[in-house]
Amino acid sequence: MNFLSSFGESLSELMLEEDLSCRALSKAAKIPSSAISMYKRGITSPTIKNLIKLAKYFNCSIDYLIGRTNIKMPFSEENNAHFLDRVKLLLDEHHIKFYRIALECGFSDSLMPGWKKGSTPLIETVISIADYFCVSTDYLLGLTDKK
């Protein structure tokens, strides 16, 4: 199952458990209801910012929300390390260059300069890097120290 389908199913299930409509979740999480509807149907990817809002609202990890795990861990903001700092740390720990993971994960190595300037990566990129290093997306996004 691909990321968009997994995420849509997880979101739909969480909304059903909470008896929430798209409109009610929209109001509570401050995300447009049209975006929530598209997420549920697997039409569009959420931004990192919206994923964090949803994970916070449902008190679950981003990995649970996007279907990378079936274990519902509570939302955590214990660390707040920057994404790029986590990537650099993992590169150093594994003694590899960014170019190598970009090549093996199928994204451009030209993304790093943008991240250095503060741009946010796409969730698909975060998932690819998390899969490559066998860490959680929550760890990569600096929300927890647990890999």
N, CA, C and O atoms as CSV, one atom per row, in Angstrom:
chain,resi,resn,atom,element,x,y,z
A,1,MET,N,N,0.855,-1.182,0.000
A,1,MET,CA,C,0.000,0.000,0.000
A,1,MET,C,C,0.896,1.239,0.000
A,1,MET,O,O,1.893,1.279,0.721
A,2,ASN,N,N,0.555,2.241,-0.794
A,2,ASN,CA,C,1.392,3.429,-0.852
A,2,ASN,C,C,1.077,4.393,0.293
A,2,ASN,O,O,0.080,4.251,1.001
A,3,PHE,N,N,1.956,5.365,0.445
A,3,PHE,CA,C,1.846,6.322,1.538
A,3,PHE,C,C,0.498,7.039,1.575
A,3,PHE,O,O,-0.126,7.117,2.633
A,4,LEU,N,N,0.042,7.561,0.441
A,4,LEU,CA,C,-1.214,8.320,0.431
A,4,LEU,C,C,-2.404,7.464,0.857
A,4,LEU,O,O,-3.274,7.929,1.595
A,5,SER,N,N,-2.443,6.224,0.398
A,5,SER,CA,C,-3.527,5.310,0.785
A,5,SER,C,C,-3.470,5.007,2.272
A,5,SER,O,O,-4.490,5.051,2.958
A,6,SER,N,N,-2.272,4.700,2.773
A,6,SER,CA,C,-2.096,4.393,4.202
A,6,SER,C,C,-2.508,5.574,5.065
A,6,SER,O,O,-3.224,5.422,6.054
A,7,PHE,N,N,-2.046,6.744,4.675
A,7,PHE,CA,C,-2.379,7.946,5.429
A,7,PHE,C,C,-3.885,8.201,5.405
A,7,PHE,O,O,-4.484,8.497,6.439
A,8,GLY,N,N,-4.491,8.087,4.234
A,8,GLY,CA,C,-5.936,8.300,4.107
A,8,GLY,C,C,-6.729,7.348,4.979
A,8,GLY,O,O,-7.701,7.746,5.621
A,9,GLU,N,N,-6.308,6.075,5.003
A,9,GLU,CA,C,-6.991,5.081,5.835
A,9,GLU,C,C,-6.819,5.380,7.316
A,9,GLU,O,O,-7.779,5.304,8.082
A,10,SER,N,N,-5.599,5.718,7.722
A,10,SER,CA,C,-5.341,6.032,9.135
A,10,SER,C,C,-6.153,7.240,9.580
A,10,SER,O,O,-6.759,7.234,10.651
A,11,LEU,N,N,-6.159,8.275,8.748
A,11,LEU,CA,C,-6.906,9.482,9.083
A,11,LEU,C,C,-8.400,9.180,9.179
A,11,LEU,O,O,-9.066,9.623,10.115
A,12,SER,N,N,-8.922,8.433,8.222
A,12,SER,CA,C,-10.346,8.077,8.242
A,12,SER,C,C,-10.696,7.279,9.495
A,12,SER,O,O,-11.733,7.509,10.118
A,13,GLU,N,N,-9.828,6.347,9.855
A,13,GLU,CA,C,-10.060,5.520,11.037
A,13,GLU,C,C,-10.048,6.367,12.314
A,13,GLU,O,O,-10.912,6.207,13.176
A,14,LEU,N,N,-9.080,7.254,12.429
A,14,LEU,CA,C,-9.003,8.121,13.608
A,14,LEU,C,C,-10.221,9.042,13.696
A,14,LEU,O,O,-10.759,9.274,14.779
A,15,MET,N,N,-10.640,9.555,12.564
A,15,MET,CA,C,-11.821,10.420,12.550
A,15,MET,C,C,-13.072,9.643,12.945
A,15,MET,O,O,-13.928,10.164,13.661
A,16,LEU,N,N,-13.177,8.407,12.484
A,16,LEU,CA,C,-14.317,7.556,12.823
A,16,LEU,C,C,-14.333,7.258,14.327
A,16,LEU,O,O,-15.382,7.324,14.969
A,17,GLU,N,N,-13.164,6.930,14.880
A,17,GLU,CA,C,-13.060,6.665,16.318
A,17,GLU,C,C,-13.501,7.864,17.155
A,17,GLU,O,O,-14.099,7.706,18.219
A,18,GLU,N,N,-13.199,9.057,16.661
A,18,GLU,CA,C,-13.532,10.288,17.383
A,18,GLU,C,C,-14.886,10.860,16.956
A,18,GLU,O,O,-15.331,11.881,17.481
A,19,ASP,N,N,-15.536,10.189,15.997
A,19,ASP,CA,C,-16.821,10.647,15.462
A,19,ASP,C,C,-16.724,12.084,14.940
A,19,ASP,O,O,-17.533,12.946,15.282
A,20,LEU,N,N,-15.707,12.313,14.099
A,20,LEU,CA,C,-15.427,13.651,13.569
A,20,LEU,C,C,-15.755,13.753,12.085
A,20,LEU,O,O,-15.460,12.846,11.307
A,21,SER,N,N,-16.353,14.837,11.716
A,21,SER,CA,C,-16.536,15.153,10.300
A,21,SER,C,C,-15.295,15.918,9.828
A,21,SER,O,O,-14.485,16.360,10.643
A,22,CYS,N,N,-15.157,16.068,8.533
A,22,CYS,CA,C,-14.051,16.863,7.995
A,22,CYS,C,C,-14.135,18.299,8.519
A,22,CYS,O,O,-13.121,18.910,8.858
A,23,ARG,N,N,-15.330,18.810,8.576
A,23,ARG,CA,C,-15.530,20.182,9.041
A,23,ARG,C,C,-15.111,20.335,10.504
A,23,ARG,O,O,-14.452,21.310,10.864
A,24,ALA,N,N,-15.497,19.364,11.354
A,24,ALA,CA,C,-15.148,19.438,12.782
A,24,ALA,C,C,-13.639,19.333,12.978
A,24,ALA,O,O,-13.064,20.072,13.778
A,25,LEU,N,N,-12.991,18.414,12.248
A,25,LEU,CA,C,-11.541,18.286,12.352
A,25,LEU,C,C,-10.850,19.529,11.810
A,25,LEU,O,O,-9.839,19.977,12.351
A,26,SER,N,N,-11.398,20.075,10.750
A,26,SER,CA,C,-10.859,21.289,10.165
A,26,SER,C,C,-10.819,22.419,11.181
A,26,SER,O,O,-9.818,23.124,11.317
A,27,LYS,N,N,-11.902,22.571,11.871
A,27,LYS,CA,C,-12.014,23.628,12.875
A,27,LYS,C,C,-11.043,23.387,14.032
A,27,LYS,O,O,-10.363,24.309,14.482
A,28,ALA,N,N,-10.985,22.149,14.505
A,28,ALA,CA,C,-10.149,21.807,15.653
A,28,ALA,C,C,-8.653,21.877,15.331
A,28,ALA,O,O,-7.862,22.359,16.142
A,29,ALA,N,N,-8.274,21.399,14.156
A,29,ALA,CA,C,-6.849,21.336,13.797
A,29,ALA,C,C,-6.385,22.536,12.980
A,29,ALA,O,O,-5.195,22.683,12.701
A,30,LYS,N,N,-7.323,23.389,12.600
A,30,LYS,CA,C,-7.009,24.577,11.783
A,30,LYS,C,C,-6.356,24.193,10.446
A,30,LYS,O,O,-5.319,24.723,10.046
A,31,ILE,N,N,-7.022,23.246,9.786
A,31,ILE,CA,C,-6.626,22.786,8.456
A,31,ILE,C,C,-7.883,22.869,7.590
A,31,ILE,O,O,-8.946,22.443,8.042
A,32,PRO,N,N,-7.809,23.394,6.374
A,32,PRO,CA,C,-9.013,23.485,5.542
A,32,PRO,C,C,-9.705,22.128,5.378
A,32,PRO,O,O,-9.044,21.109,5.176
A,33,SER,N,N,-11.021,22.124,5.465
A,33,SER,CA,C,-11.768,20.863,5.342
A,33,SER,C,C,-11.569,20.226,3.967
A,33,SER,O,O,-11.606,19.002,3.843
A,34,SER,N,N,-11.359,21.042,2.941
A,34,SER,CA,C,-11.103,20.484,1.607
A,34,SER,C,C,-9.795,19.691,1.600
A,34,SER,O,O,-9.704,18.657,0.937
A,35,ALA,N,N,-8.787,20.162,2.329
A,35,ALA,CA,C,-7.513,19.434,2.415
A,35,ALA,C,C,-7.720,18.112,3.146
A,35,ALA,O,O,-7.205,17.079,2.717
A,36,ILE,N,N,-8.464,18.137,4.239
A,36,ILE,CA,C,-8.722,16.914,5.006
A,36,ILE,C,C,-9.451,15.896,4.138
A,36,ILE,O,O,-9.128,14.708,4.160
A,37,SER,N,N,-10.421,16.357,3.385
A,37,SER,CA,C,-11.168,15.476,2.490
A,37,SER,C,C,-10.238,14.847,1.452
A,37,SER,O,O,-10.344,13.654,1.168
A,38,MET,N,N,-9.334,15.638,0.890
A,38,MET,CA,C,-8.389,15.114,-0.105
A,38,MET,C,C,-7.390,14.144,0.533
A,38,MET,O,O,-6.997,13.163,-0.098
A,39,TYR,N,N,-6.978,14.410,1.777
A,39,TYR,CA,C,-6.082,13.488,2.479
A,39,TYR,C,C,-6.774,12.143,2.655
A,39,TYR,O,O,-6.181,11.096,2.400
A,40,LYS,N,N,-8.032,12.174,3.093
A,40,LYS,CA,C,-8.776,10.931,3.335
A,40,LYS,C,C,-8.910,10.092,2.070
A,40,LYS,O,O,-8.874,8.863,2.128
A,41,ARG,N,N,-9.063,10.756,0.932
A,41,ARG,CA,C,-9.237,10.046,-0.339
A,41,ARG,C,C,-7.914,9.707,-1.020
A,41,ARG,O,O,-7.904,9.091,-2.086
A,42,GLY,N,N,-6.792,10.109,-0.407
A,42,GLY,CA,C,-5.482,9.795,-0.973
A,42,GLY,C,C,-5.154,10.587,-2.223
A,42,GLY,O,O,-4.402,10.128,-3.082
A,43,ILE,N,N,-5.723,11.781,-2.319
A,43,ILE,CA,C,-5.530,12.605,-3.508
A,43,ILE,C,C,-4.291,13.491,-3.403
A,43,ILE,O,O,-3.612,13.732,-4.401
A,44,THR,N,N,-3.999,13.973,-2.204
A,44,THR,CA,C,-2.881,14.888,-2.031
A,44,THR,C,C,-2.113,14.581,-0.754
A,44,THR,O,O,-2.665,14.045,0.207
A,45,SER,N,N,-0.839,14.927,-0.761
A,45,SER,CA,C,0.014,14.731,0.418
A,45,SER,C,C,-0.134,15.905,1.368
A,45,SER,O,O,-0.258,17.050,0.933
A,46,PRO,N,N,-0.122,15.627,2.653
A,46,PRO,CA,C,-0.162,16.722,3.628
A,46,PRO,C,C,1.208,17.373,3.749
A,46,PRO,O,O,2.233,16.751,3.468
A,47,THR,N,N,1.213,18.604,4.161
A,47,THR,CA,C,2.485,19.256,4.485
A,47,THR,C,C,2.954,18.719,5.832
A,47,THR,O,O,2.165,18.158,6.592
A,48,ILE,N,N,4.216,18.889,6.120
A,48,ILE,CA,C,4.744,18.492,7.430
A,48,ILE,C,C,3.990,19.244,8.530
A,48,ILE,O,O,3.640,18.668,9.561
A,49,LYS,N,N,3.750,20.512,8.303
A,49,LYS,CA,C,3.040,21.339,9.290
A,49,LYS,C,C,1.658,20.750,9.593
A,49,LYS,O,O,1.266,20.657,10.756
A,50,ASN,N,N,0.922,20.353,8.551
A,50,ASN,CA,C,-0.414,19.784,8.766
A,50,ASN,C,C,-0.342,18.397,9.398
A,50,ASN,O,O,-1.208,18.039,10.198
A,51,LEU,N,N,0.670,17.617,9.054
A,51,LEU,CA,C,0.842,16.309,9.693
A,51,LEU,C,C,1.064,16.473,11.196
A,51,LEU,O,O,0.500,15.734,12.003
A,52,ILE,N,N,1.878,17.435,11.550
A,52,ILE,CA,C,2.141,17.693,12.974
A,52,ILE,C,C,0.861,18.132,13.673
A,52,ILE,O,O,0.583,17.690,14.788
A,53,LYS,N,N,0.082,18.994,13.035
A,53,LYS,CA,C,-1.195,19.419,13.624
A,53,LYS,C,C,-2.121,18.233,13.850
A,53,LYS,O,O,-2.762,18.137,14.896
A,54,LEU,N,N,-2.195,17.330,12.877
A,54,LEU,CA,C,-3.068,16.162,12.991
A,54,LEU,C,C,-2.556,15.188,14.049
A,54,LEU,O,O,-3.339,14.665,14.842
A,55,ALA,N,N,-1.258,14.944,14.064
A,55,ALA,CA,C,-0.679,14.042,15.059
A,55,ALA,C,C,-0.903,14.599,16.468
A,55,ALA,O,O,-1.202,13.857,17.404
A,56,LYS,N,N,-0.756,15.887,16.594
A,56,LYS,CA,C,-0.992,16.542,17.889
A,56,LYS,C,C,-2.457,16.393,18.293
A,56,LYS,O,O,-2.762,16.046,19.434
A,57,TYR,N,N,-3.354,16.655,17.356
A,57,TYR,CA,C,-4.788,16.568,17.658
A,57,TYR,C,C,-5.181,15.147,18.080
A,57,TYR,O,O,-5.907,14.966,19.057
A,58,PHE,N,N,-4.701,14.147,17.343
A,58,PHE,CA,C,-5.070,12.756,17.627
A,58,PHE,C,C,-4.147,12.101,18.665
A,58,PHE,O,O,-4.325,10.934,19.015
A,59,ASN,N,N,-3.168,12.862,19.148
A,59,ASN,CA,C,-2.198,12.380,20.134
A,59,ASN,C,C,-1.571,11.054,19.692
A,59,ASN,O,O,-1.603,10.055,20.411
A,60,CYS,N,N,-1.001,11.081,18.488
A,60,CYS,CA,C,-0.328,9.893,17.973
A,60,CYS,C,C,0.947,10.329,17.245
A,60,CYS,O,O,1.108,11.494,16.882
A,61,SER,N,N,1.823,9.391,17.048
A,61,SER,CA,C,3.052,9.691,16.309
A,61,SER,C,C,2.718,9.906,14.833
A,61,SER,O,O,1.681,9.460,14.342
A,62,ILE,N,N,3.604,10.587,14.153
A,62,ILE,CA,C,3.436,10.770,12.714
A,62,ILE,C,C,3.551,9.414,12.013
A,62,ILE,O,O,2.829,9.144,11.053
A,63,ASP,N,N,4.456,8.566,12.495
A,63,ASP,CA,C,4.581,7.228,11.905
A,63,ASP,C,C,3.259,6.465,11.971
A,63,ASP,O,O,2.905,5.769,11.019
A,64,TYR,N,N,2.534,6.582,13.063
A,64,TYR,CA,C,1.235,5.915,13.176
A,64,TYR,C,C,0.237,6.553,12.206
A,64,TYR,O,O,-0.510,5.860,11.515
A,65,LEU,N,N,0.242,7.862,12.170
A,65,LEU,CA,C,-0.701,8.600,11.328
A,65,LEU,C,C,-0.522,8.282,9.846
A,65,LEU,O,O,-1.501,8.214,9.103
A,66,ILE,N,N,0.711,8.089,9.418
A,66,ILE,CA,C,0.952,7.830,7.988
A,66,ILE,C,C,1.032,6.341,7.663
A,66,ILE,O,O,1.302,5.964,6.523
A,67,GLY,N,N,0.796,5.502,8.663
A,67,GLY,CA,C,0.736,4.065,8.406
A,67,GLY,C,C,2.065,3.348,8.388
A,67,GLY,O,O,2.146,2.242,7.854
A,68,ARG,N,N,3.120,3.933,8.953
A,68,ARG,CA,C,4.416,3.238,9.013
A,68,ARG,C,C,4.487,2.272,10.178
A,68,ARG,O,O,5.360,1.404,10.207
A,69,THR,N,N,3.573,2.407,11.152
A,69,THR,CA,C,3.517,1.492,12.289
A,69,THR,C,C,2.064,1.323,12.722
A,69,THR,O,O,1.232,2.207,12.512
A,70,ASN,N,N,1.777,0.190,13.322
A,70,ASN,CA,C,0.442,-0.057,13.865
A,70,ASN,C,C,0.372,0.229,15.360
A,70,ASN,O,O,-0.683,0.086,15.978
A,71,ILE,N,N,1.496,0.632,15.935
A,71,ILE,CA,C,1.555,0.922,17.367
A,71,ILE,C,C,1.283,2.401,17.570
A,71,ILE,O,O,2.023,3.254,17.080
A,72,LYS,N,N,0.214,2.697,18.299
A,72,LYS,CA,C,-0.193,4.093,18.501
A,72,LYS,C,C,0.557,4.692,19.686
A,72,LYS,O,O,0.122,4.605,20.834
A,73,MET,N,N,1.693,5.301,19.373
A,73,MET,CA,C,2.483,5.996,20.386
A,73,MET,C,C,1.948,7.417,20.510
A,73,MET,O,O,1.505,7.995,19.518
A,74,PRO,N,N,1.981,7.988,21.711
A,74,PRO,CA,C,1.485,9.358,21.867
A,74,PRO,C,C,2.364,10.372,21.143
A,74,PRO,O,O,3.559,10.153,20.945
A,75,PHE,N,N,1.754,11.470,20.756
A,75,PHE,CA,C,2.480,12.560,20.103
A,75,PHE,C,C,3.527,13.098,21.067
A,75,PHE,O,O,3.288,13.182,22.271
A,76,SER,N,N,4.670,13.456,20.541
A,76,SER,CA,C,5.750,13.968,21.372
A,76,SER,C,C,6.415,15.151,20.689
A,76,SER,O,O,6.653,15.145,19.481
A,77,GLU,N,N,6.705,16.151,21.481
A,77,GLU,CA,C,7.505,17.283,21.004
A,77,GLU,C,C,8.648,17.505,21.977
A,77,GLU,O,O,8.958,18.642,22.336
A,78,GLU,N,N,9.274,16.416,22.403
A,78,GLU,CA,C,10.259,16.509,23.464
A,78,GLU,C,C,11.577,17.123,23.025
A,78,GLU,O,O,12.335,17.599,23.871
A,79,ASN,N,N,11.872,17.130,21.748
A,79,ASN,CA,C,13.206,17.532,21.339
A,79,ASN,C,C,13.255,18.813,20.524
A,79,ASN,O,O,13.988,19.740,20.866
A,80,ASN,N,N,12.496,18.869,19.468
A,80,ASN,CA,C,12.479,20.003,18.547
A,80,ASN,C,C,13.803,20.246,17.832
A,80,ASN,O,O,14.147,21.391,17.537
A,81,ALA,N,N,14.549,19.173,17.552
A,81,ALA,CA,C,15.748,19.291,16.722
A,81,ALA,C,C,15.295,19.572,15.290
A,81,ALA,O,O,14.183,19.214,14.903
A,82,HIS,N,N,16.139,20.197,14.528
A,82,HIS,CA,C,15.820,20.519,13.144
A,82,HIS,C,C,16.060,19.295,12.252
A,82,HIS,O,O,16.995,18.525,12.470
A,83,PHE,N,N,15.205,19.136,11.256
A,83,PHE,CA,C,15.291,18.018,10.305
A,83,PHE,C,C,16.692,17.868,9.727
A,83,PHE,O,O,17.247,16.769,9.733
A,84,LEU,N,N,17.268,18.949,9.234
A,84,LEU,CA,C,18.584,18.879,8.600
A,84,LEU,C,C,19.653,18.445,9.598
A,84,LEU,O,O,20.576,17.718,9.232
A,85,ASP,N,N,19.542,18.881,10.856
A,85,ASP,CA,C,20.497,18.454,11.880
A,85,ASP,C,C,20.422,16.945,12.081
A,85,ASP,O,O,21.446,16.282,12.248
A,86,ARG,N,N,19.207,16.408,12.063
A,86,ARG,CA,C,19.043,14.960,12.225
A,86,ARG,C,C,19.627,14.213,11.025
A,86,ARG,O,O,20.272,13.179,11.196
A,87,VAL,N,N,19.409,14.720,9.831
A,87,VAL,CA,C,19.961,14.069,8.635
A,87,VAL,C,C,21.484,14.083,8.704
A,87,VAL,O,O,22.125,13.067,8.434
A,88,LYS,N,N,22.064,15.219,9.062
A,88,LYS,CA,C,23.529,15.315,9.157
A,88,LYS,C,C,24.069,14.355,10.215
A,88,LYS,O,O,25.103,13.721,10.003
A,89,LEU,N,N,23.391,14.243,11.336
A,89,LEU,CA,C,23.803,13.326,12.393
A,89,LEU,C,C,23.812,11.879,11.887
A,89,LEU,O,O,24.759,11.132,12.131
A,90,LEU,N,N,22.755,11.501,11.186
A,90,LEU,CA,C,22.664,10.149,10.636
A,90,LEU,C,C,23.727,9.906,9.568
A,90,LEU,O,O,24.299,8.818,9.499
A,91,LEU,N,N,23.991,10.904,8.743
A,91,LEU,CA,C,25.051,10.776,7.731
A,91,LEU,C,C,26.393,10.525,8.407
A,91,LEU,O,O,27.162,9.662,7.982
A,92,ASP,N,N,26.668,11.290,9.468
A,92,ASP,CA,C,27.930,11.123,10.198
A,92,ASP,C,C,28.003,9.747,10.869
A,92,ASP,O,O,29.035,9.079,10.807
A,93,GLU,N,N,26.908,9.327,11.507
A,93,GLU,CA,C,26.882,8.029,12.198
A,93,GLU,C,C,27.135,6.870,11.225
A,93,GLU,O,O,27.772,5.878,11.581
A,94,HIS,N,N,26.633,7.007,10.005
A,94,HIS,CA,C,26.745,5.927,9.019
A,94,HIS,C,C,27.901,6.129,8.032
A,94,HIS,O,O,28.131,5.298,7.153
A,95,HIS,N,N,28.623,7.243,8.191
A,95,HIS,CA,C,29.789,7.549,7.353
A,95,HIS,C,C,29.438,7.547,5.863
A,95,HIS,O,O,30.129,6.937,5.048
A,96,ILE,N,N,28.372,8.229,5.535
A,96,ILE,CA,C,27.990,8.347,4.123
A,96,ILE,C,C,27.702,9.803,3.781
A,96,ILE,O,O,27.503,10.634,4.667
A,97,LYS,N,N,27.681,10.093,2.512
A,97,LYS,CA,C,27.422,11.449,2.016
A,97,LYS,C,C,25.962,11.585,1.616
A,97,LYS,O,O,25.297,10.605,1.283
A,98,PHE,N,N,25.482,12.812,1.654
A,98,PHE,CA,C,24.096,13.091,1.290
A,98,PHE,C,C,23.807,12.643,-0.138
A,98,PHE,O,O,22.727,12.131,-0.433
A,99,TYR,N,N,24.771,12.838,-1.010
A,99,TYR,CA,C,24.591,12.453,-2.414
A,99,TYR,C,C,24.173,10.985,-2.526
A,99,TYR,O,O,23.329,10.634,-3.351
A,100,ARG,N,N,24.767,10.136,-1.695
A,100,ARG,CA,C,24.471,8.700,-1.763
A,100,ARG,C,C,23.014,8.399,-1.397
A,100,ARG,O,O,22.348,7.627,-2.087
A,101,ILE,N,N,22.521,9.006,-0.315
A,101,ILE,CA,C,21.126,8.711,0.037
A,101,ILE,C,C,20.163,9.339,-0.957
A,101,ILE,O,O,19.107,8.777,-1.246
A,102,ALA,N,N,20.526,10.504,-1.481
A,102,ALA,CA,C,19.679,11.123,-2.508
A,102,ALA,C,C,19.582,10.201,-3.715
A,102,ALA,O,O,18.497,9.985,-4.256
A,103,LEU,N,N,20.702,9.666,-4.128
A,103,LEU,CA,C,20.740,8.759,-5.275
A,103,LEU,C,C,19.946,7.479,-4.996
A,103,LEU,O,O,19.145,7.046,-5.825
A,104,GLU,N,N,20.171,6.882,-3.834
A,104,GLU,CA,C,19.509,5.616,-3.511
A,104,GLU,C,C,18.030,5.775,-3.189
A,104,GLU,O,O,17.246,4.847,-3.388
A,105,CYS,N,N,17.645,6.953,-2.690
A,105,CYS,CA,C,16.230,7.190,-2.344
A,105,CYS,C,C,15.443,7.851,-3.480
A,105,CYS,O,O,14.218,7.962,-3.415
A,106,GLY,N,N,16.155,8.284,-4.510
A,106,GLY,CA,C,15.471,8.822,-5.687
A,106,GLY,C,C,15.012,10.265,-5.597
A,106,GLY,O,O,13.984,10.628,-6.170
A,107,PHE,N,N,15.768,11.095,-4.877
A,107,PHE,CA,C,15.455,12.523,-4.891
A,107,PHE,C,C,16.731,13.302,-5.178
A,107,PHE,O,O,17.829,12.749,-5.114
A,108,SER,N,N,16.587,14.565,-5.488
A,108,SER,CA,C,17.717,15.386,-5.912
A,108,SER,C,C,18.596,15.794,-4.729
A,108,SER,O,O,18.095,16.165,-3.667
A,109,ASP,N,N,19.905,15.721,-4.928
A,109,ASP,CA,C,20.821,16.182,-3.882
A,109,ASP,C,C,20.821,17.710,-3.791
A,109,ASP,O,O,21.450,18.274,-2.896
A,110,SER,N,N,20.129,18.376,-4.699
A,110,SER,CA,C,20.030,19.839,-4.653
A,110,SER,C,C,19.015,20.303,-3.603
A,110,SER,O,O,18.833,21.506,-3.414
A,111,LEU,N,N,18.355,19.365,-2.921
A,111,LEU,CA,C,17.390,19.742,-1.885
A,111,LEU,C,C,18.061,20.293,-0.631
A,111,LEU,O,O,17.500,21.150,0.053
A,112,MET,N,N,19.263,19.799,-0.329
A,112,MET,CA,C,19.918,20.192,0.922
A,112,MET,C,C,20.125,21.704,1.059
A,112,MET,O,O,19.875,22.240,2.139
A,113,PRO,N,N,20.567,22.413,0.027
A,113,PRO,CA,C,20.713,23.870,0.191
A,113,PRO,C,C,19.401,24.556,0.594
A,113,PRO,O,O,19.410,25.502,1.382
A,114,GLY,N,N,18.288,24.083,0.061
A,114,GLY,CA,C,16.993,24.638,0.456
A,114,GLY,C,C,16.681,24.363,1.912
A,114,GLY,O,O,16.158,25.228,2.614
A,115,TRP,N,N,17.000,23.153,2.369
A,115,TRP,CA,C,16.779,22.807,3.777
A,115,TRP,C,C,17.662,23.651,4.677
A,115,TRP,O,O,17.256,24.027,5.777
A,116,LYS,N,N,18.885,23.953,4.211
A,116,LYS,CA,C,19.786,24.808,4.995
A,116,LYS,C,C,19.198,26.205,5.160
A,116,LYS,O,O,19.445,26.881,6.158
A,117,LYS,N,N,18.417,26.628,4.167
A,117,LYS,CA,C,17.775,27.951,4.223
A,117,LYS,C,C,16.440,27.906,4.950
A,117,LYS,O,O,15.774,28.932,5.088
A,118,GLY,N,N,16.046,26.727,5.416
A,118,GLY,CA,C,14.830,26.613,6.209
A,118,GLY,C,C,13.613,26.061,5.504
A,118,GLY,O,O,12.541,26.000,6.106
A,119,SER,N,N,13.737,25.654,4.240
A,119,SER,CA,C,12.573,25.089,3.569
A,119,SER,C,C,12.265,23.717,4.164
A,119,SER,O,O,13.156,23.008,4.630
A,120,THR,N,N,11.006,23.370,4.136
A,120,THR,CA,C,10.547,22.113,4.719
A,120,THR,C,C,10.532,21.032,3.651
A,120,THR,O,O,10.076,21.270,2.532
A,121,PRO,N,N,11.026,19.845,3.986
A,121,PRO,CA,C,11.008,18.757,3.002
A,121,PRO,C,C,9.592,18.231,2.794
A,121,PRO,O,O,8.714,18.441,3.631
A,122,LEU,N,N,9.383,17.556,1.689
A,122,LEU,CA,C,8.124,16.865,1.457
A,122,LEU,C,C,8.086,15.630,2.342
A,122,LEU,O,O,9.130,15.042,2.626
A,123,ILE,N,N,6.915,15.235,2.777
A,123,ILE,CA,C,6.794,14.060,3.637
A,123,ILE,C,C,7.313,12.810,2.933
A,123,ILE,O,O,7.870,11.928,3.587
A,124,GLU,N,N,7.144,12.715,1.621
A,124,GLU,CA,C,7.654,11.560,0.889
A,124,GLU,C,C,9.182,11.464,1.008
A,124,GLU,O,O,9.730,10.366,1.100
A,125,THR,N,N,9.858,12.606,1.004
A,125,THR,CA,C,11.314,12.634,1.167
A,125,THR,C,C,11.690,12.204,2.574
A,125,THR,O,O,12.629,11.431,2.765
A,126,VAL,N,N,10.959,12.705,3.556
A,126,VAL,CA,C,11.212,12.330,4.953
A,126,VAL,C,C,11.041,10.821,5.131
A,126,VAL,O,O,11.853,10.173,5.791
A,127,ILE,N,N,9.992,10.274,4.547
A,127,ILE,CA,C,9.741,8.833,4.644
A,127,ILE,C,C,10.885,8.050,3.994
A,127,ILE,O,O,11.350,7.058,4.556
A,128,SER,N,N,11.339,8.485,2.825
A,128,SER,CA,C,12.447,7.799,2.139
A,128,SER,C,C,13.707,7.792,2.995
A,128,SER,O,O,14.383,6.769,3.107
A,129,ILE,N,N,14.018,8.929,3.592
A,129,ILE,CA,C,15.224,9.013,4.428
A,129,ILE,C,C,15.042,8.184,5.704
A,129,ILE,O,O,15.971,7.503,6.138
A,130,ALA,N,N,13.863,8.240,6.296
A,130,ALA,CA,C,13.586,7.436,7.494
A,130,ALA,C,C,13.726,5.947,7.173
A,130,ALA,O,O,14.321,5.198,7.948
A,131,ASP,N,N,13.184,5.521,6.044
A,131,ASP,CA,C,13.302,4.122,5.637
A,131,ASP,C,C,14.768,3.736,5.404
A,131,ASP,O,O,15.203,2.654,5.798
A,132,TYR,N,N,15.508,4.618,4.769
A,132,TYR,CA,C,16.913,4.352,4.466
A,132,TYR,C,C,17.716,4.098,5.744
A,132,TYR,O,O,18.520,3.168,5.813
A,133,PHE,N,N,17.481,4.947,6.761
A,133,PHE,CA,C,18.236,4.836,8.015
A,133,PHE,C,C,17.528,3.989,9.081
A,133,PHE,O,O,18.048,3.817,10.183
A,134,CYS,N,N,16.355,3.468,8.755
A,134,CYS,CA,C,15.571,2.663,9.711
A,134,CYS,C,C,15.291,3.439,11.000
A,134,CYS,O,O,15.496,2.935,12.104
A,135,VAL,N,N,14.817,4.683,10.831
A,135,VAL,CA,C,14.421,5.516,11.970
A,135,VAL,C,C,12.989,5.979,11.744
A,135,VAL,O,O,12.452,5.833,10.646
A,136,SER,N,N,12.379,6.531,12.768
A,136,SER,CA,C,11.017,7.037,12.628
A,136,SER,C,C,11.003,8.415,11.968
A,136,SER,O,O,11.981,9.159,12.032
A,137,THR,N,N,9.904,8.731,11.348
A,137,THR,CA,C,9.754,10.081,10.787
A,137,THR,C,C,9.714,11.092,11.923
A,137,THR,O,O,10.176,12.223,11.767
A,138,ASP,N,N,9.165,10.692,13.065
A,138,ASP,CA,C,9.113,11.590,14.230
A,138,ASP,C,C,10.530,11.953,14.683
A,138,ASP,O,O,10.797,13.096,15.053
A,139,TYR,N,N,11.427,10.977,14.649
A,139,TYR,CA,C,12.830,11.241,14.993
A,139,TYR,C,C,13.448,12.208,13.981
A,139,TYR,O,O,14.076,13.193,14.368
A,140,LEU,N,N,13.273,11.932,12.708
A,140,LEU,CA,C,13.855,12.795,11.669
A,140,LEU,C,C,13.342,14.228,11.757
A,140,LEU,O,O,14.086,15.177,11.510
A,141,LEU,N,N,12.077,14.377,12.107
A,141,LEU,CA,C,11.490,15.719,12.185
A,141,LEU,C,C,11.795,16.411,13.511
A,141,LEU,O,O,11.351,17.534,13.751
A,142,GLY,N,N,12.552,15.735,14.363
A,142,GLY,CA,C,12.969,16.345,15.620
A,142,GLY,C,C,11.911,16.363,16.697
A,142,GLY,O,O,11.997,17.148,17.641
A,143,LEU,N,N,10.905,15.502,16.566
A,143,LEU,CA,C,9.832,15.484,17.552
A,143,LEU,C,C,10.119,14.552,18.724
A,143,LEU,O,O,9.491,14.651,19.778
A,144,THR,N,N,11.071,13.649,18.527
A,144,THR,CA,C,11.451,12.720,19.592
A,144,THR,C,C,12.914,12.323,19.408
A,144,THR,O,O,13.475,12.453,18.320
A,145,ASP,N,N,13.517,11.839,20.483
A,145,ASP,CA,C,14.877,11.314,20.397
A,145,ASP,C,C,14.878,9.815,20.151
A,145,ASP,O,O,15.935,9.218,19.949
A,146,LYS,N,N,13.691,9.198,20.168
A,146,LYS,CA,C,13.601,7.758,19.946
A,146,LYS,C,C,13.643,7.479,18.451
A,146,LYS,O,O,12.782,7.932,17.696
A,147,LYS,N,N,14.640,6.741,18.041
A,147,LYS,CA,C,14.820,6.438,16.613
A,147,LYS,C,C,13.767,5.454,16.154
A,147,LYS,O,O,13.747,5.072,14.984
